[in-house]
């Protein structure tokens, strides 16, 4: 069992009402990997600059993540700076420096081409297509994206989404991509365009899975000590895809179980700056969080007579 993730490894500077951090480990592939590794082995394909801190690479290695595909190139590492308001709902981007990430083109090794489970993190959809053209016969593919790619490379993104088994979007992205303000209708429009399954993340309001013949809602964990939401979506994806890989199937029940696992990992991730909590948490903590979310998701029959 192993998941191949292609995405960004970055240095993040973040300010929230709870504090700040400067040039901490960040990027979609970092959060995803440190989350997914609780369920399965993980291989990263990404690029960093010569200034990437050795201790960040050492952290990934210490947690069992295969960084053989984490290439170091001349120049500076991708950097992102953002801040959150009082409600911590959305990040305001203050600065983005692509640096070596601007010239990134993923070239998979022969072993990586045989990956059975693939996560295409939030990168240019044309790069996502490059990855899909290289993997030989993946059993399960999931993809993520953002508003920028929806508005600038919509057709390439739709090609990626049609080739994936599950596409992850937040509710704002689903509305933007479909052109419909109502999320269930937005999902139906995208399914009608060839998307197999759509997983819509709604932050503190949970997540919804839409398929041609399936619907499922997973509630969010009712958090009282949210510190930094950065990377929560990637942590969710890591728990979700990591569980699917460990289950070796993506039928209706494993997908629902995977959503609960993803929700648990996201809720743990936001308790500290950077992916630190994802690196520290134990299997017992994850199991306890899953238990709470399962309880929230369950409702006995309601008698109406």
PyMOL commands that set and color helices and strands:
alter all, ss='L'
color gray80, all
select helices_A, chain A and resi 28-36+54-62+99-103+110-113+125-134+147-152+154-163+171-178+183-192+203-205+232-247+252-269+276-280+283-297
alter helices_A, ss='H'
color red, helices_A
select strands_A, chain A and resi 2-6+10-16+19-26+41-49+66-73+79-84+91-97+117-120+140-144+166-170+197-201+207-211+215-218
alter strands_A, ss='S'
color yellow, strands_A
deselect
rebuild
show_as cartoon
